[in-house]
Amino acid sequence: MDMLSKFLTPGIIFLLTLASGLWLSRTGKPLNIVIFTVHKLIALATVIFTGMAIYNLIKNTQIQFLIAALIVVVALCVLALFVTGALMSRDKPLNDNLLTVHKVAPFLVVISIVVTLYISAGNKI
């Protein structure tokens, strides 16, 4: 199994996370608890499957500093997504900064993972 195929499942689940997040945002406040729960569970599955794929990618290789730094960026972005998502789900007024972080972090995750894959594949992707 090549490196990209290992990230196919996490990629598909990530797209489902984005789709459920857009669906959730369209429902407005108060949040629909069913859609919110589905979104959280899909996001958790994305983190688990992506973590497993990254672990399998690096477990038998010597980690370069840049790859380690990118993995830290992914972890921090995921943490930011969970925290901002939890804060935005409260009934209090929405802070625009939270929403901006919640919208930008997924793109940083994707960019970091793509660069990690590119470097790990020896620039052959």
C-alpha positions as CSV (number, residue, x, y, z in Angstrom):
1,M,0.0,0.0,0.0
2,D,1.5,3.3,-1.0
3,M,1.7,6.3,1.2
4,L,-1.1,8.3,-0.4
5,S,-3.6,5.4,-0.2
6,K,-3.0,5.3,3.6
7,F,-4.4,8.9,3.8
8,L,-7.4,8.2,1.6
9,T,-9.7,7.2,4.4
10,P,-8.7,10.1,6.7
11,G,-9.1,12.4,3.7
12,I,-12.7,11.2,3.0
13,I,-13.6,11.4,6.6
14,F,-12.1,14.9,6.7
15,L,-14.3,16.0,3.8
16,L,-17.3,14.6,5.7
17,T,-16.2,16.6,8.7
18,L,-16.2,19.8,6.6
19,A,-19.6,18.9,5.0
20,S,-21.2,18.3,8.4
21,G,-19.6,21.5,9.7
22,L,-21.1,23.5,6.9
23,W,-24.4,21.8,7.4
24,L,-24.2,22.7,11.1
25,S,-23.4,26.3,10.4
26,R,-26.4,26.6,8.1
27,T,-28.8,25.6,10.9
28,G,-27.9,28.6,13.0
29,K,-28.2,29.1,16.7
30,P,-29.2,27.3,18.8
31,L,-27.3,24.4,17.2
32,N,-29.1,21.3,16.2
33,I,-27.8,18.8,18.8
34,V,-28.0,15.8,16.4
35,I,-26.0,17.5,13.6
36,F,-23.6,18.9,16.2
37,T,-23.0,15.4,17.7
38,V,-22.6,13.9,14.3
39,H,-20.1,16.6,13.4
40,K,-18.1,16.0,16.6
41,L,-18.0,12.2,16.1
42,I,-16.9,12.5,12.5
43,A,-14.2,15.0,13.6
44,L,-13.0,12.6,16.2
45,A,-12.9,9.8,13.7
46,T,-10.9,12.1,11.4
47,V,-8.3,12.7,14.2
48,I,-8.0,9.0,15.0
49,F,-7.6,7.8,11.4
50,T,-5.2,10.7,10.5
51,G,-3.2,10.0,13.7
52,M,-2.9,6.3,12.8
53,A,-1.9,7.2,9.2
54,I,0.8,9.6,10.4
55,Y,2.0,7.1,13.0
56,N,2.3,4.4,10.3
57,L,4.1,6.8,8.0
58,I,6.8,7.7,10.6
59,K,7.1,4.6,12.7
60,N,9.9,3.0,10.6
61,T,11.7,6.1,9.5
62,Q,14.0,8.6,11.0
63,I,11.9,11.7,11.6
64,Q,13.3,14.9,10.1
65,F,13.0,18.1,12.0
66,L,10.6,19.6,9.4
67,I,8.3,16.6,9.5
68,A,8.2,16.7,13.3
69,A,7.5,20.4,13.2
70,L,4.6,19.8,10.7
71,I,3.2,17.1,12.9
72,V,3.2,19.5,15.8
73,V,1.4,22.1,13.6
74,V,-1.2,19.5,12.8
75,A,-1.7,18.6,16.5
76,L,-2.0,22.3,17.5
77,C,-4.5,23.0,14.7
78,V,-6.6,20.0,15.7
79,L,-6.5,21.1,19.3
80,A,-7.5,24.6,18.2
81,L,-10.4,23.1,16.2
82,F,-11.8,21.2,19.1
83,V,-11.4,24.2,21.5
84,T,-12.9,26.7,19.1
85,G,-15.7,24.3,18.2
86,A,-16.6,23.8,21.9
87,L,-16.5,27.5,22.6
88,M,-18.6,28.3,19.6
89,S,-21.2,25.7,20.6
90,R,-22.1,27.7,23.7
91,D,-25.1,29.9,23.8
92,K,-23.0,33.0,24.3
93,P,-22.4,35.5,21.5
94,L,-19.9,34.3,18.9
95,N,-16.5,35.8,18.8
96,D,-15.3,36.5,15.3
97,N,-11.7,35.4,16.2
98,L,-12.9,32.0,17.2
99,L,-14.8,31.5,13.9
100,T,-11.7,32.7,11.9
101,V,-9.5,30.2,13.7
102,H,-12.1,27.4,13.2
103,K,-12.2,28.2,9.5
104,V,-8.4,28.6,8.9
105,A,-7.1,25.6,11.0
106,P,-8.5,22.9,8.6
107,F,-6.5,24.4,5.7
108,L,-3.4,24.5,7.8
109,V,-3.9,20.9,8.7
110,V,-4.3,19.9,5.0
111,I,-1.2,21.9,4.0
112,S,0.9,20.5,6.8
113,I,-0.1,16.9,6.0
114,V,0.5,17.3,2.2
115,V,3.9,18.8,2.8
116,T,4.7,16.0,5.3
117,L,3.7,13.4,2.7
118,Y,5.7,15.2,0.0
119,I,8.9,15.2,2.2
120,S,8.3,11.7,3.4
121,A,8.0,10.4,-0.1
122,G,11.3,11.8,-1.1
123,N,9.7,14.5,-3.1
124,K,8.2,11.9,-5.5
125,I,4.5,12.7,-5.1
